[in-house]
């Protein structure tokens, strides 16, 4: 069986440079001009989007501002596939019905414990309660980041908990 051969040319030279870059090798230009080409190409696959439901979300920003240091990591929630939501508003624990329809999620009446919440945790709690009661919220997940936005622009940003949490 005869195997056709193609003369080396610009395509072959380019292929050698690409292979060299992929393997971390060094290659000199064929015409001898310029410095050798070195490099390593590393490809990282984009992180898949975390699912909206069954993911634990930790609120990192409210109303466009980072959660205050005194309340960081305290506002957390999960949306369950059975149409419920629960977690912490920043101070008190809560639960609420939650309906996901397309690109919106609507929370029903929030039931919560009744500890007196002052300072940053109280501020976060009041903002979270107002947001959850604001009617349909547009939701978007990019990678491990969730944004919820009300019609009036009030919103939150939350990060997905790691699988180990």
Protein Blocks (a to p, Z undefined) as FASTA:
>chain_A
ZZddddddfklmmmmmmmmmmnopacddfklpajddedddddddddddddfbhpacddfb
gehiacdfklgokaccdddfkopacddehlaccddddddehjbccdddddddfddcehjl
lmmmmmmmmmmmnopaddddehjaccdddfkopacddddddfkZZ
